[in-house]
Amino acid sequence: MEQQAKKERPKRGDEIEVTVGDLAFGGRGVARADGFVVFTPDTAPGDVATVRLRKVRRRFAEADLVEVVTPGPGRVPVQCPFVPACGGCRLQHVQYEEVLEAKRQQVIEHLARIGGLTGIDVLEADPAIERFGYRNKMEYSAAPGPDGELVLGFHRRGRWDEVVDINPCMLATGAGNVAREAVRRWAVDCGIAPYNQRTNEGLLRHVVVREGVLTGQLLITIVTASGPDDLVDQLADRLPAEVPGLVGIVHAINDGLSETTQGLPSRTVWGRDWIEEQVEVEPGNPVTLRLSAASFFQTNSRMTGHLYRRAAEAAGLTGGEVLYDLFSGVGSIGVALGRLSKQVVAIEMVPEAVEDSHGNAERNGITNHMALAGDVRVVLREHRGQLPEPDVAIIDPPRAGLSGGACRRILELAPKTLVYVSCQPATFADNAKRFVDGGYALEWVRPVDMFPQTPHIEAVARFTRA
């Protein structure tokens, strides 16, 4: 019998037609072709698409979208003219209900694949209150355009040296867009050269707009290379009249090669270097938080109150519990839940954030709040036996999750209930396995969509000690 010729495997540069099944973590469409998986951005579930293979491995390939041959039922028209060039809104083209379910499924898959945890009750994802115009902090990059003109926006997807000029940004609030454009006019009028990352020449590097969405207060930080301060000082004569709600202008200097807006020497040009924002966990009884230019806070103000209500639900607070707020930042969770607790112990690495935490508790009349500075695992070890025993610990770690040492200290702490607020399902799955191996049961996980139009996933999880 004549042997059947083996079909040649596709290679880099080939164009193939695929049918997209679902969404992978990061927002790429997933298709299966010739025995391997093909990941393609800008595709939606159900799409029949022509894609060009960019990277081919034994079990998978990465591709770029060439053409949508037949749109799937999960595809919707994008509303922003800068999609897909801008790397921010990677899921505007996907029906919102599809995105919510995909995020839920990605939590389930991470728990199973990384944590080895199956059969976990991953609840239906909570939808966002607003799908556009929700971000309270925006960091815009400045760069020279094709003719040397100022471009102010976000890096082109996949490029470190090219910026897409954005006006307006649909994720920013109306006030935030007004603030960015006021800074643009100042830079153009004063002839300020944008910073060129290739040549390391130019002055203006970043514009950071931070907003108290529920208070109407705005703070603008201008990040420049070293240069004449008097140009930046002119902002004090212009912006207060052009930007409603502006309470401060900060000037930060970055002379390094890294494109960062954090940890830079800064000065206050006008007004003050902080804003206030409100969080409402108890209906009609919000807490007001002071946020400095560099402090961390959730980027979706209206959903933050909802997220903390989910955390309080997971904690089962009745007013008689000792609550530990770990990785507390400016104390937002502990202060917001202080009235529902007997006592709050907050631990945070950054000393300035701990000071903010003290002040936020005092200004809101939360007298049962104690804030300690230091690494969680070190503070818990050094203060063992000196602090009240916790009934509940709420953990809100950075994207990298908890270290093995921090997990061990928390297991030694042994609160009856652990509440984990996660912004990265992979690190959450790893930490969840450590807690389950340490004697806790993962009762449920609730995804909360804090970042609509993007693939980012926030979730609240409840663990109880067996």
C-alpha positions in Angstrom: 0.0 0.0 0.0 1.4 3.4 -0.9 2.4 5.4 2.1 0.5 8.6 2.5 2.7 11.7 2.2 3.2 13.4 5.5 1.6 16.9 5.6 4.2 19.6 5.8 4.1 21.5 9.1 3.4 25.3 8.8 6.5 27.5 9.3 7.3 31.1 10.2 5.8 33.5 7.7 3.1 31.2 6.5 -0.5 32.4 6.3 -3.1 30.0 7.4 -6.9 30.1 8.1 -8.0 29.3 11.6 -11.2 29.3 13.7 -10.8 30.9 17.1 -12.2 29.0 20.0 -11.7 31.1 23.1 -9.4 33.7 24.7 -6.1 32.9 26.4 -4.7 34.9 29.4 -3.5 38.2 28.0 -6.4 38.5 25.6 -5.1 36.5 22.6 -7.5 34.3 20.6 -6.8 30.6 20.8 -7.2 28.4 17.7 -6.0 24.8 16.9 -4.5 24.0 13.5 -2.5 21.0 12.3 -2.1 19.6 15.8 -0.8 22.7 17.6 -2.3 25.8 19.2 -2.2 29.2 17.5 -2.3 32.3 19.6 -3.4 35.5 17.8 -4.2 38.9 19.2 -7.1 41.0 17.9 -9.3 38.0 17.3 -12.6 37.1 19.0 -14.3 33.8 19.8 -15.9 32.3 16.7 -13.8 34.4 14.2 -12.6 32.6 11.1 -9.4 34.5 10.3 -6.3 34.5 8.2 -3.3 34.8 10.3 0.5 35.0 9.6 2.7 32.8 11.8 5.3 34.9 13.6 6.8 32.2 15.9 6.5 28.4 15.5 7.3 25.9 18.3 6.6 22.2 18.6 3.3 22.6 20.3 2.2 26.1 19.6 2.6 29.1 17.3 2.1 32.8 17.7 0.6 34.7 14.9 -0.5 38.2 13.7 -4.0 38.8 12.4 -4.1 39.4 8.6 -7.8 39.4 8.0 -11.1 38.5 9.7 -12.7 36.3 7.0 -16.0 35.7 9.0 -16.6 37.6 12.2 -17.6 35.4 15.1 -20.6 36.0 17.4 -18.1 37.2 20.1 -16.9 40.1 17.9 -18.2 43.7 18.3 -17.1 47.0 16.6 -14.4 48.9 18.4 -15.2 52.4 19.6 -11.7 53.8 19.8 -9.8 54.9 16.6 -6.5 54.1 18.2 -7.2 50.3 18.5 -5.2 48.2 17.8 -2.1 50.4 17.4 -2.3 51.4 21.1 -1.5 48.6 23.5 -4.0 49.6 26.1 -7.5 48.3 25.1 -6.8 44.8 23.9 -10.3 43.5 24.2 -12.5 46.3 22.8 -13.4 44.1 19.9 -14.8 41.3 22.1 -18.4 41.2 23.4 -18.2 42.2 27.1 -20.1 39.1 28.4 -17.6 36.9 26.5 -14.7 38.8 28.2 -16.2 38.3 31.7 -16.6 34.6 31.1 -13.1 34.3 29.6 -11.6 35.9 32.7 -13.5 33.5 34.9 -12.3 30.5 32.9 -8.7 31.8 33.1 -8.9 31.8 36.9 -10.1 28.2 36.8 -7.4 27.2 34.4 -4.6 28.8 36.4 -5.8 27.2 39.6 -5.8 23.8 37.9 -2.6 24.1 35.9 -0.3 26.0 38.4 -2.0 25.2 41.7 -3.2 21.7 41.0 -6.6 22.8 42.5 -9.6 21.5 40.7 -13.3 21.7 41.5 -12.9 25.2 43.1 -16.1 27.2 43.1 -15.1 30.1 40.8 -18.2 32.3 40.9 -19.6 34.4 38.1 -17.5 37.6 37.5 -18.8 40.9 38.7 -19.2 43.3 35.8 -17.7 46.8 35.9 -19.9 49.7 36.8 -18.4 51.7 33.9 -16.8 50.1 30.8 -15.1 53.3 29.6 -13.9 56.5 31.3 -13.1 54.7 34.6 -9.3 55.1 35.1 -8.3 57.5 37.9 -4.6 57.4 37.0 -3.1 57.7 33.5 0.6 57.8 32.6 1.3 59.3 29.2 4.6 59.1 27.4 6.0 61.9 25.3 8.0 61.3 22.1 8.8 63.1 18.9 6.5 62.3 15.9 7.6 61.8 12.3 8.3 65.5 11.9 9.7 66.1 15.4 6.3 67.3 16.7 5.2 66.4 20.2 3.3 63.1 20.5 1.6 62.4 23.8 0.0 59.0 24.5 1.0 55.4 24.9 3.7 53.2 23.4 2.7 51.5 20.1 2.0 47.8 20.8 5.3 45.9 20.7 7.5 49.1 20.4 9.6 50.7 23.0 10.6 53.7 20.9 7.4 54.8 19.3 4.3 56.4 20.9 0.8 56.6 19.6 -0.7 60.1 19.9 -3.9 59.8 21.9 -6.8 62.3 22.0 -9.1 61.4 23.6 -8.3 58.3 25.6 -11.6 56.3 26.1 -10.3 54.8 29.4 -9.5 58.2 30.9 -12.3 60.3 32.4 -13.4 63.5 30.7 -11.5 65.6 33.3 -8.4 63.5 32.8 -8.5 64.1 29.0 -8.8 67.8 29.6 -5.8 67.8 31.9 -3.6 66.0 29.3 -4.5 68.4 26.5 -3.8 71.4 28.7 -0.3 70.1 29.3 0.1 69.4 25.6 -0.8 73.1 24.8 1.8 74.3 27.3 4.5 72.2 25.8 3.7 73.2 22.3 3.4 76.9 23.2 6.7 76.9 25.1 8.5 74.9 22.4 9.4 72.1 24.8 11.1 69.2 23.0 9.7 65.7 23.7 12.3 63.2 24.9 13.7 60.9 22.3 14.5 57.5 23.7 16.9 56.6 20.9 19.1 59.7 21.2 18.4 60.5 24.9 17.7 64.2 23.9 14.7 66.4 24.7 13.0 67.5 27.9 9.4 66.3 28.4 9.2 62.5 29.2 5.9 61.7 30.9 2.7 63.3 32.0 0.9 61.6 34.9 -2.7 62.6 35.7 -4.1 61.4 39.0 -7.7 62.0 39.8 -10.1 61.6 42.7 -13.1 60.5 40.6 -15.5 60.8 43.5 -14.0 64.0 44.9 -13.3 65.8 41.6 -9.7 66.6 42.6 -6.8 66.3 40.1 -3.1 66.1 40.5 -0.7 66.5 37.5 2.9 65.3 37.6 5.3 66.4 34.8 8.3 64.2 34.4 11.2 65.7 32.5 14.9 65.3 32.0 17.1 67.9 33.6 16.5 71.4 32.2 15.4 74.9 33.0 12.8 74.9 35.9 11.3 78.2 34.8 9.6 76.5 31.8 7.8 74.0 34.1 7.0 76.9 36.6 4.9 78.5 33.8 2.4 75.7 34.4 1.4 77.4 37.6 0.1 80.4 35.6 -1.8 78.3 33.1 -3.2 75.0 34.3 -5.3 76.1 37.3 -7.5 78.1 35.0 -7.6 75.4 32.3 -8.1 72.3 34.4 -11.2 72.2 36.6 -10.6 70.5 40.0 -6.8 70.8 39.8 -5.2 70.9 43.3 -1.5 70.4 42.5 1.3 70.3 40.0 4.4 68.2 40.7 7.7 68.3 38.8 9.8 65.1 38.8 13.2 64.7 37.1 14.4 61.5 35.4 17.9 61.7 34.1 18.2 57.9 33.8 17.7 55.6 30.8 14.7 53.8 32.4 11.3 55.0 31.4 9.9 55.3 34.9 7.7 57.8 36.8 8.3 56.3 40.3 11.0 57.1 42.9 12.2 60.2 41.2 13.3 63.5 42.9 10.4 65.9 42.8 9.1 69.3 43.9 5.7 70.8 44.1 5.3 73.6 41.5 1.8 74.7 42.6 -0.8 73.7 45.1 -0.1 70.4 46.9 1.3 66.9 46.1 -1.8 64.8 47.1 -5.4 64.3 46.3 -8.4 62.9 48.2 -10.5 60.0 47.0 -13.5 58.3 48.6 -14.3 54.6 49.1 -17.8 53.5 50.1 -18.2 50.0 51.7 -21.0 50.9 54.0 -23.8 52.6 51.9 -23.9 56.3 52.7 -20.9 56.2 54.9 -17.7 56.6 52.7 -14.2 57.0 54.0 -11.9 59.6 52.5 -8.4 58.7 51.7 -5.4 61.0 51.1 -3.3 59.8 48.1 0.1 61.2 47.4 1.5 61.4 43.8 3.5 58.2 44.2 1.2 56.1 46.4 -0.6 53.0 45.1 -4.3 52.9 44.8 -6.7 50.9 42.7 -7.1 52.6 39.3 -10.9 52.2 39.1 -12.4 54.3 41.9 -16.1 53.3 41.6 -15.2 49.6 41.5 -12.9 49.9 44.5 -15.8 50.2 46.9 -17.4 47.2 45.3 -14.1 45.2 45.5 -13.8 46.0 49.2 -17.4 45.0 49.8 -16.6 41.6 48.3 -13.5 41.4 50.5 -15.7 42.2 53.6 -18.2 39.5 52.5 -15.3 37.0 52.2 -14.0 38.0 55.6 -17.4 37.5 57.2 -16.9 40.6 59.4 -19.5 41.2 62.1 -17.7 43.9 64.1 -16.0 41.6 66.6 -13.0 40.4 64.6 -9.3 41.4 64.7 -8.5 42.1 61.1 -4.9 42.0 59.6 -4.5 44.2 56.5 -1.3 42.8 54.9 0.4 44.8 52.1 -1.8 47.6 53.2 -0.4 50.5 51.1 -2.1 53.7 52.3 -4.4 51.7 54.5 -7.4 51.8 52.1 -8.7 48.3 52.9 -8.2 48.5 56.7 -9.6 52.0 56.9 -12.5 51.2 54.7 -13.3 48.1 56.8 -12.3 49.5 60.2 -15.9 50.2 61.3 -16.8 46.6 60.6 -13.9 45.2 62.7 -12.9 45.1 66.4 -9.3 46.1 65.6 -7.2 46.5 62.5 -3.4 45.8 62.2 -2.0 47.0 58.9 1.5 46.1 57.6 3.2 47.8 54.7 6.8 47.9 53.4 6.9 51.6 52.2 7.3 54.0 55.2 5.6 56.9 53.4 2.5 54.7 52.8 2.4 53.8 56.5 2.4 57.5 57.4 -0.5 57.9 54.9 -2.2 55.0 56.5 -1.9 56.6 60.0 -3.3 59.8 58.7 -6.2 58.2 56.7 -7.3 56.3 59.8 -7.2 59.4 62.0 -9.0 61.7 59.6 -11.8 59.1 59.2 -12.1 58.6 63.0 -11.0 55.0 62.8 -9.4 54.7 66.2 -9.0 50.9 66.2 -6.3 51.0 63.4 -2.6 50.2 64.0 -0.1 50.5 61.1 3.4 49.0 61.1 6.2 49.5 58.6 8.3 46.7 57.2 8.3 43.5 55.2 5.3 41.3 56.1 7.3 38.2 56.9 9.8 40.2 59.0 7.2 42.2 60.9 5.1 39.1 61.7 8.2 37.3 63.0 9.6 40.2 65.0 6.2 41.0 66.6 5.1 37.4 67.3 3.3 37.3 70.6 3.1 41.1 70.8 0.1 41.7 68.5 -3.5 40.6 69.0 -4.3 37.2 67.4 -6.0 37.7 64.1 -9.4 36.3 63.2 -9.1 37.4 59.6 -6.2 38.4 57.4 -6.8 40.2 54.1 -3.9 39.9 51.7 -3.5 42.3 48.8 -0.1 41.6 47.4 1.6 43.1 44.4 1.4 41.4 41.0 4.4 39.2 41.9 2.3 37.6 44.7 3.7 36.3 48.0 7.2 34.9 48.6 7.5 31.5 50.1 8.7 33.2 53.4 5.6 35.4 53.5 3.3 32.4 52.9 5.0 30.6 55.8 4.6 33.5 58.2 0.9 33.8 57.3 0.4 30.1 57.9 2.1 30.4 61.3 -0.2 33.4 62.0 -3.1 30.9 61.4 -6.1 33.2 61.2 -9.4 31.4 60.9 -10.1 33.1 57.6 -7.8 34.3 54.8 -9.0 36.7 52.1 -6.8 37.1 49.1 -7.2 40.0 46.7 -5.4 39.0 43.6 -4.5 41.0 40.5 -2.6 38.2 38.8 -4.1 34.7 38.5 -0.8 32.9 38.0 0.8 34.1 41.2 -2.5 33.7 43.0 -2.7 30.0 41.9 0.8 29.4 43.3 0.0 31.0 46.6 -3.4 29.3 46.8 -1.6 25.9 46.6 0.7 26.9 49.4 -2.2 27.8 51.6 -4.2 24.7 50.8 -1.1 22.5 51.5 -0.7 24.4 54.8 -4.2 23.4 56.0 -6.6 25.9 54.5 -9.6 25.2 52.3 -10.2 27.4 49.3 -14.0 27.9 49.5 -14.6 30.2 46.6 -13.1 32.8 44.2 -15.0 35.8 42.8 -13.5 37.6 39.8 -14.2 41.4 39.8 -13.8 43.3 36.6 -11.8 46.3 37.7 -10.2 46.8 34.2 -12.8 46.6 31.4 -11.5 46.5 27.8 -8.2 45.0 29.1 -7.1 41.4 29.9 -6.3 42.2 33.5 -8.1 40.1 36.1 -8.8 41.0 39.7 -10.3 38.4 42.1 -11.3 38.0 45.7 -10.8 34.5 47.3 -12.0 33.1 50.7 -9.8 30.5 52.5 -10.8 29.0 55.8 -8.6 27.0 58.2 -9.6 23.4 58.6 
